[in-house]
Amino acid sequence: MRLRSFLEPVYERILALQCTAIPRHIAIIQDGNRRYARERGADTGVGHRAGADTTERLLGWACDLGVEHITLYAFSTENFNRDPEELGELFGLFREKFLATVADERVHRYGIRVRMVGDRSLLPPDLLEAVEKAEATTSQYTRFHLNIALAYGGRNEIVSAARRIVADAAAGRIRPDEITPALVEESLAEADDLPPVDLIIRTGNECRTSNFLPWQANGNECAVYFCAPYWPQFRRIDLLRAVRVYRQRIESA
């Protein structure tokens, strides 16, 4: 244990030196909160709160590295199938964290714009109110962007874009030959200020991207980094390893 405590900071510094290319946009699937709690004999809420603490640490690491956009997959449309008690805990935690950003000095020091991506109509009114307050408070910032994916599903996003395009075509506002990838991107609900994803990170030893930003990520052929730690156990070392994978990806392209 003593040797590890000595070697880890050294290894972390070596990794930092290897991160010579920094992705502009990192999207993270925060997996493993429930398994983290279960292995400790605790309620799922303990895992979700531990994961929220990791998110706060990650924000500082990412800003220090110069990552301009972080998008966190906090809650998918499929997650609504969970137990009502867990949903209540999660929505309460989300509300608490969105309201906390209003007074968080790091948010204002770094100049972080906070916004939600996802279907706002599915959120409880008190959570939506907290989201909108955080967005309004940070709307003037442009240096860093924290995007929280709540009630989000990538396939739903593309289907909604297709419906808007079909409606415009039926109304004669666009011609079929004007339907291009650029037009589809403009029609995506989350396209505003959300650049292509350069790197996806998934924790919890799951090797899939789970319907997360398929247009922005897959279309950009982004790098993907899967790692074993549950989200509450994610360290700066893991982030640096992921950024190293991104560097290797662009160097081999």
N, C-alpha and C positions, 0 to 999 in steps of 0.2 A: 504494500500500500504506500509506504514511504517513497519507494522507487518510482511508482506510478505518479505520485504527486509532483515529483521532480521532472519526470520525462514528459508529461502532458503539456506543460507550458512551452517546453522546448519544441515539441512536435507541432504545437499550435503556431509558433513563430515560423517554423519551416513551411507549414501549409500556407500561411499568409504571404510568404515570399513567392510561393508558386501561383498565387492568384493574381496573375498579371493582366487578366482580362475580366472585367466585371460586367455581369449581365445587367441590362437596363431594367428588365422586368422578371421577377421571380414569383412563381405561383406555388403555393404550398398546400398540400393535402395533409391536414393535421390529424393523423390517425393514431389510435391507441389509447385515448383517454380512459375509455371504459375498461379495457384490459389492464391498464396500469392500476386502476382502482381495485378491480377484481382480484388481482394477484396479491394485493395487500389487505384483502378482506374488508375493503371499505366500500361505501356507497359510491355510485357513479358520479355524484356531485363532487366528491373529493378529486376524482380524476379530471373532471372538467375544469375545476378551479386551478389544479396544478398545471393543466394545459394553458390556461389563461395567463398564468405567471410566466410560462415559457414564451408565450407570444409577446409579452412586454419586453423580455430580455432580447428576443429576436429583433425587435424593432430597433433597438440601440445598435446591435451588431450590424444590421443591414445598412443603417444610416452611416455608420462609421466606415463601411466598405464603399459607400457611394451608390448603392442600389436605389434607383429612383422610384421604382414601383414594386410594391409587395402586394400580392393578392392572396388572401387566406380563405380556404374553403372551410368555412366555419359550420355551415348547416345546409344540407342539400334538400331538394324537394322530396327525395325518398325518406329523409329523416323524420318527416311528419308521421311516419308509421310507428314511431317509438312510443313507449309507455307514456301516458299523459303526465304522470308525476315527473318523469325525467324531462319532458318537454317544458314543463313549468319551471323546473330548475334552470334549464338552459336559457330560456327566454329571460328569466330574471337575471342571470349572469350576463347575458348579452346587453341587457338594458343598463346594468350597473357599469359595465366597461365602456359603453358608448358615452354615458354621462361623465365618467371619470376622465375621458379625453378632454373635456371642456376645460378642466382645471389642471391637467397634466402639464407641468412646465417643460417636459421634454418635447411634447408635441409642438409647443410654441417656439422652443429653442431651435429645434431642427427645422421648423417650418413644414409640418406634415399635414397634408390635406387628407381628411378621413372621409370615405364615402362607402356606401353600400352598393353591391351589385346583386341583383336577384329580383324576385317577384314581391314587391312591397305590399300587394293586396293580400298576401297570405300571412302577414305579421300581425300580432296583437297590437291594438292601438297604442298602448303605453310604450311598447318597444319601438314602434315606428316613430313615435314622438321623440324618443331618445336619439334614434338614428338621425332624424332631421335636425335636431339641436346640435349634434356633433358635426354634421355636415355644414350647417350654417356658420358655426363658430370657426371652422377651419377652411372655409371656402376661398379665402384670400391667399392661402399658401400654395406655392407651386414648386418648391424645392424637392419634396418627397411626397409620395402618394401611398396611403394605406387603404387598400380596397378590401372590404369584408364581404365575402360571398355568403349571403343568407337567403334561404328559400331559393337557391339557385340550381338550375339544371341545364346543362349545355344543349341537349337535344331540344328542350322546350324553347330555348333562346333562338335556335335556328328555325324551328317550326314557326315561331312568332314572326321572325323576319320574313319567311317565305309568304306568310299570310299578308303581310303589309305590301310586299312586292306584287303579289297576285291582285290585290285590291287596286293598286296603282295602275297595273296593266289593264285591268277590266274597265277602269274609269278613263283610260286613254291618256293617262299622265306619263306613261313610259311605253316604249315599244319593246317587244320580246328581244330584239337584237341589242337593246341597251342594257339587258340584264348581264352584269359582269361581276367578277369577284369583288371589285371595288364597291359596286352598288350593294351587294349582299352585306359587305362589312359596314357600310353606312346605315343599313337597315337594322343591324343588330342592336338590341336595346342597350347593351353594355359597351357598345363601340366607342361612345363618347369618352375621350381622354384615356382609353384603355389600350395601350400599345400591344403589339404582338408579344407573346410570352417567349422569353429566351431560355428559361430553365424551370422545369417542374421538379419539386421535391415531394416525396411521399415517405412518411415515417411509418413505423409499426410493422415493418417486414411484409408489406403488401405490394405486389408488383403490378399495379394497374392504375390508370388515371381517372377512372370512375366519372366519366361524363363531365369533366372539369375543363371549361374553356376550350372545347374542341376546335373551334374555328381559329381562335387566337394562338393556340399552342400547336396543334397538329399541322395546321396550314403553314406555320412558320418553321416546321421541322425542328422544334426546340429540343434542347438536351433534357434528359430525364435522369433523376438520381433517386433510387430507392434505398432506404436505409433501415436497419433493424430497430433502433431505439423507438419506444413509444414517444408520442409527442411531448409529454411532460419531461422526458429524459433527454430531449434534443439539446445539443451543446453547440457552442461556437465552432468547435472542431468539426462537427457534422456539417454545418453551413459552409465552412471553408472547403471541406471535401467536395461538396456539391458544386461549388464555384470552380474548383479545379477540374471537375468533369466538364463543365461548360467550356472552360478554356481549351481543354483537349478536343472537345467537339468542334470548336471553330477553327482550331489549328489544323485539324484533319480534313476539314471541308474543302 
